[in-house]
Amino acid sequence: MSERFKLVPITLFVFLLLFRPSIVPIDTIYQLTAFSLFMLFREARSGRLRVKDWLSRVIGKKYVIAVLLAFAGLIALAFVYNWAFYGLDRATVASFFMAIARFLVTFAVLPINLIWLLIYCKNNKLFVDDVLKVVFYAIVLQLICVIAAYAIPPVKDFFIWLMQANGNWHERWTSNGLADYRMYGFAKSLFDTFGFGLGILSAVPWIIAYRLKNLKYLLILPVMFFAVFINARTGIVIMSVTTAVFLGFFIANWQRFSGSAKKIAKQNKYALLALFLLLFVSVLGIKNFMDRGGYLSRAIWRDIRAYVSYVISGGDSATIARTQASKNFSKAFWTTPEDPVQLFVGAGQSVYGNDSVQDFSSDVGYINNIWLFGVIGTIMLHLMMMYALWKYRPAGAYGAMFAIVSIVSILLFQIKGSAFWSANLGISSILLVYFIGHYERLLGGERLRG
């Protein structure tokens, strides 16, 4: 099998794993998991795979198991308490078990697919930079879908029809006019989580460019920003964080991209020139989007003015009337359980959108975590996340930068939505890059030849 051909099936696998477009009625993640389990079973039966060894590499130290067991105990305590003192109607039970199912999918189903992904790479003698390039190619494939949907309306209509026909995008996303100014692409979500995910994935071109000392990989960044801009405002914040962290890192390590005469290498001169050209083209594309009457672009500036006015006025609600800020700062969005026990150990309830069993709903990830797992569980979840992301960061100097980006981005996104569920492109992207870091340690730091 040629080197290039080896990357084709794995690129499609990563594309489907990250973006999860609904091509058939069964969720893509479950199809991939069934395939991965089957292939892992084959590997185990052949004796090529020692499951215990791989689990130890993925899970790490015993403290991880201890924390997970403690978290499970907290969930059980919340369930018993709410059952004893409040009873559990069908909606509450459904909400409780849906939360646990999402948590398990994130930290069990996703790793199964990632383990198979890395075993495939190892069996086909792929180096770490090959795997990073696969992620890069998967991003490019999605960007092609975004640009095609934006430039050719029938392509966008086809994507929307296909996703809705297979139970992915709810009709409310198109019946209320959202499809008129958003939904450019081919993914399970093209709203906030799409922006969060592309913001995280924008670290990948920086990482490859640093590892291979070639700035040409940064050329997709303007296109990524355009894709974020026309779909999800949240991604602008996340991508800005990623750009700021890695740009500072690159400036501090600029000599890495210099030639023998301590001047910038010729290939990188051309890459920078092309990058500025693409930035200019992207600005024109954004202007075109705004000239089309893009609601999203107008809403960005309107909401920024509202947030600034709210802060300057000392919290005057009149300054944020009829804006997204009025919803984000509403009492309902920041309501926590009144029962002190539920406040600390959780009510096992989701208060997100139509899933809420209360008479209000909230998009805020922190608030949803408190309703589900309580203050204790929420703190435990975030501390475990921050420690794990820093402790097991990818190898190399850029690994620390990615860990910082991941932690800050999750903490920021939790203000807007829940960052931990597997349907979220952001957490899938973070776990993928971290697994690649483990793969590098497995190979002893081997890199792409040439």
Order of alpha helices (4+ residues) and beta strands (2+ residues): alpha-alpha-alpha-alpha-alpha-alpha-alpha-alpha-alpha-alpha-alpha-alpha-alpha-alpha-alpha-alpha-alpha-alpha-alpha-alpha
